[in-house]
């Protein structure tokens, strides 16, 4: 056997550099979520583009909901088409271009330009989410069954470092721009161009080194809609994919809480804790470090203790974090809550991707990660909209909003108890 085949944790024929190239896509795309969704553009949208209006937070969450709804409706079909045509990499290139161009387009959104901001936000976020599903579908082709958590953790941890790189570059520019007398309407558009450029450059290794192992089928493939319909039938009742189905329902609930935190953390820091833009960016910067540590370290632990138990542990951590953030009135306690969120974020996202890979049939990775994407994007509608609606109806009570949103973690933990990962893996392999 050659050296490539004996690398621990990787499937035969998978080179170390190919896994690095796969993980580099996490590095590349994480700048988008960190800068646009979590740290800078979301607060800018509410405070500057919407002019601080009471409906600003709801408008932000509604725009995200539209993009997530589009992913929800298309994800399983995109994944099934990629499987039958051997086209994961081609579709990934298309969605990457869409996200990069959409992010650059956000630079055109100045004060009052609601339509421009929402249009480019929907485009970029749809392409980001679809690409996220496609890159995840390569995981079971690279890692063996006993190392899915570890390899997934490599990607997520490198991803948070990518988020730090983009955020650090933006923070450096803001630190220069503010003393020059530039306002947010001047420097935030430039940070969008920085983020788009870094995404494009950092994703190059993925397209140069990552292999498309599946080819288009020689015989006429089953229509995509029929293939997806058949899988959905098998997810019902006591079918072979019942554990996958239960886990997808679990994902909808606990990811609703996670997506609310990702989308609204900066807004909560500003509105509930009184943080400045620079303080908020500094907080997100530190949280990305703890998230990288959580993803990297937890991946190894997950393979030892089992996927379900690992996810349950992170959900308990999320519940603790929500209670601390709700109770925090001074920065030290909120910083503690934020760093617990970072550890749990890295661990739970990595663990979720690994468990989907463990439960997916070998010839349906794209389709099943499309279903995972469907569940995540449904939660991405549910969680932020719940938070936005509560703040709107309560007259801006962000503490009440985060407490109610946190209940999704409790429901997810209860549903997770019924998932049998080993039974689901046996069914998928059969």
C-alpha positions in Angstrom: 0.0 0.0 0.0 1.2 3.5 -0.8 1.7 6.3 1.7 -1.6 8.0 0.8 -3.7 4.9 1.5 -2.2 4.5 5.1 -2.9 8.0 6.3 -5.0 7.6 9.6 -8.6 8.5 9.4 -8.8 9.0 5.6 -10.2 6.7 3.0 -7.8 4.9 0.6 -6.5 7.1 -2.1 -7.2 10.4 -0.2 -4.2 12.6 0.0 -3.5 14.9 3.0 -3.4 17.9 0.7 -6.9 17.1 -0.7 -8.3 17.2 2.8 -6.6 20.5 3.4 -8.1 21.8 0.2 -11.5 20.7 1.3 -11.1 22.3 4.7 -9.9 25.5 3.0 -13.4 26.0 1.7 -14.6 26.3 5.3 -11.8 28.8 5.8 -12.9 30.8 2.7 -16.7 30.9 3.3 -16.6 31.6 7.0 -15.6 35.2 6.4 -19.1 35.7 4.9 -21.0 34.5 7.9 -18.6 36.2 10.4 -18.6 39.6 8.7 -21.9 39.8 6.9 -24.3 37.8 9.1 -22.8 38.0 12.5 -20.5 41.0 13.2 -20.7 44.0 10.8 -23.3 44.1 8.1 -26.3 43.0 10.3 -25.8 45.8 12.8 -25.1 48.2 9.9 -28.3 47.2 8.2 -30.4 47.9 11.3 -28.6 51.1 12.4 -27.7 52.8 9.1 -29.6 51.3 6.1 -32.9 51.1 8.1 -32.0 54.2 10.0 -32.5 52.6 13.4 -36.3 52.1 12.8 -38.2 49.7 15.1 -38.8 47.4 12.1 -35.1 47.2 11.2 -34.4 43.9 13.1 -37.5 42.3 11.7 -36.6 43.4 8.2 -33.2 41.8 8.6 -34.5 38.5 9.8 -37.2 38.5 7.1 -34.6 39.0 4.4 -32.6 36.1 5.7 -35.8 34.1 5.9 -36.5 34.6 2.2 -33.0 33.3 1.3 -33.3 30.3 3.6 -36.7 29.5 2.2 -35.2 29.4 -1.3 -32.5 27.0 0.0 -35.1 24.9 1.8 -37.1 24.4 -1.4 -34.1 23.6 -3.6 -31.5 21.9 -1.4 -32.6 18.2 -1.8 -33.0 18.6 -5.5 -29.7 20.3 -6.0 -28.0 17.5 -4.0 -29.8 14.7 -5.9 -28.8 16.3 -9.2 -25.2 16.6 -8.1 -25.2 12.9 -7.1 -26.6 11.6 -10.4 -24.5 13.9 -12.6 -21.3 13.8 -10.7 -21.5 17.6 -10.4 -20.9 18.6 -6.8 -17.7 20.5 -7.7 -19.3 22.3 -10.7 -22.3 23.4 -8.7 -19.9 24.5 -5.9 -18.0 26.8 -8.3 -21.3 28.3 -9.4 -22.6 29.0 -5.9 -19.1 30.4 -4.8 -19.2 32.9 -7.7 -22.8 33.9 -6.7 -21.8 34.5 -3.1 -18.7 36.4 -3.9 -20.5 38.7 -6.3 -23.5 39.1 -4.0 -21.2 40.1 -1.1 -19.4 42.6 -3.3 -22.9 44.0 -4.3 -23.6 44.7 -0.6 -21.1 47.5 -0.9 -23.7 49.4 -3.0 -26.1 49.5 -0.1 -26.0 52.9 1.6 -28.4 54.6 4.0 -32.0 54.0 3.0 -31.1 51.5 0.2 -33.3 48.8 1.6 -34.0 47.2 -1.7 -30.4 46.9 -2.8 -29.3 45.5 0.6 -32.1 42.9 0.7 -31.6 41.9 -2.9 -27.8 41.2 -2.6 -28.3 39.7 0.9 -30.8 37.2 -0.4 -28.5 36.3 -3.4 -25.3 36.0 -1.4 -26.9 34.0 1.5 -28.7 31.6 -0.9 -25.4 30.9 -2.7 -23.6 30.5 0.6 -26.0 28.0 2.1 -26.2 25.9 -1.1 -22.4 25.8 -1.3 -22.2 24.8 2.3 -24.4 21.7 1.6 -22.3 20.8 -1.4 -18.9 21.1 0.3 -20.2 19.0 3.2 -21.2 16.2 0.9 -17.5 15.6 0.2 -16.8 14.7 3.8 -17.9 11.0 3.7 -15.7 10.5 0.6 -12.6 11.8 2.4 -12.9 10.4 6.0 -13.6 6.9 7.2 -16.6 6.2 9.4 -14.5 6.3 12.6 -13.0 9.7 11.8 -15.9 11.7 10.5 -16.0 13.9 13.7 -12.2 14.5 13.6 -12.0 15.5 9.9 -15.2 17.6 10.2 -13.6 19.3 13.2 -10.5 20.1 11.1 -12.7 21.9 8.6 -14.8 23.8 11.1 -11.8 24.9 13.1 -10.0 26.1 10.0 -13.3 27.8 9.1 -13.3 29.9 12.3 -9.7 30.9 11.6 -10.9 32.0 8.2 -13.6 34.0 9.9 -10.9 35.6 12.1 -8.8 36.5 9.1 -11.7 38.3 7.3 -12.9 39.9 10.5 -9.3 40.9 11.4 -8.8 42.5 8.0 -12.0 44.4 8.3 -11.3 45.5 11.8 -7.8 46.8 10.7 -9.5 48.8 8.0 -12.1 50.2 10.4 -9.4 51.1 12.9 -7.7 53.1 10.2 -10.9 54.7 8.8 -12.5 55.9 12.0 -9.7 58.3 13.0 -9.8 59.7 9.4 -13.3 60.8 10.1 -15.0 58.1 8.1 -18.5 57.1 9.2 -20.0 53.6 9.1 -21.6 54.4 5.7 -18.1 55.0 4.3 -16.2 52.0 5.8 -18.7 49.2 6.0 -19.1 49.0 2.2 -15.3 48.6 1.9 -15.4 45.7 4.4 -17.9 43.9 2.1 -15.3 44.2 -0.8 -12.6 42.9 1.5 -14.7 39.9 2.5 -15.6 39.1 -1.1 -12.0 39.2 -2.2 -10.8 36.9 0.6 -13.6 34.4 -0.1 -12.6 34.2 -3.7 -8.8 33.9 -3.1 -9.0 31.4 -0.2 -11.4 29.1 -2.2 -8.9 28.6 -5.0 -7.1 25.5 -3.4 -10.5 23.7 -3.2 -11.1 23.9 -6.9 -7.5 23.0 -7.8 -7.0 20.0 -5.5 -10.4 18.6 -4.4 -11.5 15.6 -6.6 -14.9 14.9 -7.9 -15.0 11.1 -7.4 -18.4 10.4 -8.7 -19.2 10.6 -12.4 -22.5 11.0 -14.3 -24.3 7.7 -14.5 -24.1 6.0 -17.9 -27.8 5.0 -17.8 -30.6 7.6 -17.8 -30.9 8.7 -14.2 -34.1 8.6 -12.2 -35.7 12.1 -12.4 -34.4 14.2 -9.5 -37.9 14.9 -8.2 -38.7 11.1 -8.2 -35.5 10.3 -6.4 -36.1 12.9 -3.7 -39.7 11.7 -3.4 -38.6 8.1 -2.9 -36.1 9.2 -0.2 -38.8 11.2 1.6 -41.1 8.1 1.6 -38.3 6.1 3.2 -37.9 8.7 5.9 -41.5 8.1 7.0 -42.7 5.7 9.7 -40.4 2.9 10.6 -38.5 3.0 7.3 -34.7 2.5 7.0 -34.0 6.2 7.4 -36.1 6.8 10.5 -33.1 7.8 12.6 -32.1 10.3 10.0 -35.6 11.7 10.0 -35.6 12.1 13.7 -32.2 13.8 13.7 -33.4 16.2 10.9 -36.3 17.2 13.2 -33.9 17.6 16.0 -31.6 19.8 13.8 -34.5 22.1 13.0 -35.0 22.9 16.6 -31.5 23.2 18.0 -30.2 24.9 14.9 -33.1 27.5 15.2 -31.4 28.6 18.4 -27.9 28.5 16.9 -29.0 30.5 13.8 -30.6 33.1 15.9 -27.4 33.6 17.9 -25.3 33.7 14.7 -27.6 36.2 13.0 -28.3 38.4 16.0 -25.3 38.3 18.3 -24.0 41.7 17.2 -27.5 43.2 17.5 -27.9 41.8 21.0 -24.5 43.1 22.1 -25.3 46.6 20.8 -29.0 46.8 21.8 -29.0 44.9 25.1 -25.5 45.4 26.4 -24.7 48.8 24.9 -21.5 47.6 23.1 -20.0 49.9 20.5 -19.2 48.6 17.0 -15.6 48.2 17.8 -16.4 46.3 21.1 -18.8 44.1 19.2 -16.3 43.2 16.6 -13.7 42.5 19.3 -16.1 40.2 21.0 -16.9 38.3 17.8 -13.1 38.1 17.1 -12.5 36.4 20.5 -15.5 34.1 20.1 -14.2 32.8 16.8 -11.0 31.7 18.5 -13.0 29.7 21.1 -15.2 28.3 18.3 -12.1 27.1 16.5 -10.8 25.4 19.6 -14.2 23.8 20.3 -14.5 22.5 16.7 -10.9 21.1 16.6 -10.8 19.5 20.1 -14.3 18.3 20.1 -14.0 16.4 16.8 -11.5 14.0 18.3 -13.7 13.5 21.4 -16.8 13.0 19.4 -15.4 10.0 17.6 -14.6 8.4 21.0 -17.9 9.0 22.8 -20.3 8.8 19.9 -22.1 11.3 17.8 -25.4 11.5 19.7 -23.8 11.9 23.1 -21.4 14.6 21.8 -24.3 16.7 20.4 -26.3 16.3 23.6 -23.3 17.7 25.6 -23.2 20.7 23.3 -26.9 21.4 23.6 -26.6 21.4 27.4 -23.8 24.0 27.0 -26.1 26.1 24.8 -28.8 26.1 27.4 -26.3 27.4 30.0 -25.1 30.0 27.6 -28.6 31.4 27.0 -29.3 31.7 30.7 -26.1 33.6 31.3 -26.6 36.0 28.4 -30.2 36.6 29.6 -29.0 37.3 33.1 -26.0 39.4 32.1 -26.2 43.2 32.9 -22.4 43.9 32.9 -19.8 42.9 30.3 -17.8 40.2 32.2 -20.8 37.8 32.5 -21.8 38.5 28.9 -18.2 37.8 27.8 -18.4 34.4 29.6 -21.7 33.6 27.9 -20.3 34.6 24.5 -17.2 32.3 24.9 -19.3 29.4 26.0 -21.4 30.1 22.8 -18.1 30.0 20.8 -17.1 26.6 22.2 -20.6 25.1 21.7 -20.9 26.6 18.2 -17.7 25.1 16.9 -18.5 21.7 18.5 -22.2 21.4 17.6 -21.7 22.5 14.0 -18.9 20.0 13.4 -20.7 17.2 15.2 -23.9 17.8 13.2 -22.1 17.5 9.9 -20.3 14.4 11.0 -23.5 12.6 12.1 -25.2 13.4 8.8 -22.2 11.8 7.0 -22.5 8.8 9.3 -26.2 8.3 8.5 -26.0 9.0 4.8 -26.0 6.1 2.2 -22.8 5.9 0.2 -24.4 6.8 -3.1 -26.6 9.7 -1.8 -24.2 12.0 0.0 -25.3 15.1 -2.0 -29.0 14.3 -1.5 -28.7 13.7 2.3 -26.6 16.7 2.9 -29.2 18.6 0.9 -31.8 17.3 3.4 -29.5 18.5 6.2 -29.3 21.8 4.5 -33.1 21.9 4.2 -33.4 21.3 8.0 -30.7 23.9 8.8 -32.3 26.5 6.6 -35.8 25.9 8.0 -34.3 26.5 11.4 -32.6 29.6 10.0 -36.0 30.9 9.2 -37.6 29.8 12.5 -35.0 31.0 14.9 -34.2 34.5 13.7 -37.8 35.2 12.9 -38.8 34.2 16.4 -36.2 36.5 17.9 -37.2 39.3 15.5 -40.9 38.9 16.2 -40.5 38.9 20.0 -38.4 42.1 19.9 -41.0 43.7 17.7 -44.0 42.7 19.7 -42.3 43.4 23.1 -41.2 46.9 22.0 -37.5 45.9 21.7 -37.0 43.5 24.6 -33.9 41.6 23.4 -33.5 39.8 26.7 -37.0 38.2 26.4 -36.2 37.4 22.8 -33.0 35.5 23.6 -34.7 33.6 26.4 -37.6 32.4 24.3 -35.3 31.5 21.4 -33.2 29.5 23.8 -36.1 27.1 24.4 -35.3 25.6 21.0 -32.2 24.0 22.5 -34.3 22.3 25.2 -36.7 20.8 22.6 -33.8 19.6 20.4 -32.2 17.8 23.4 -35.5 16.0 24.1 -35.9 14.9 20.4 -32.2 13.8 20.2 -32.8 11.2 22.9 -34.7 9.1 20.3 -32.0 9.0 17.7 -30.1 5.7 17.4 -27.0 6.5 15.4 -25.7 3.0 15.1 -29.0 1.6 13.9 -29.2 4.5 11.4 -25.7 3.8 10.1 -26.4 0.1 9.6 -29.6 1.0 7.6 -27.7 3.5 5.5 -24.9 1.0 4.6 -27.5 -1.7 3.8 
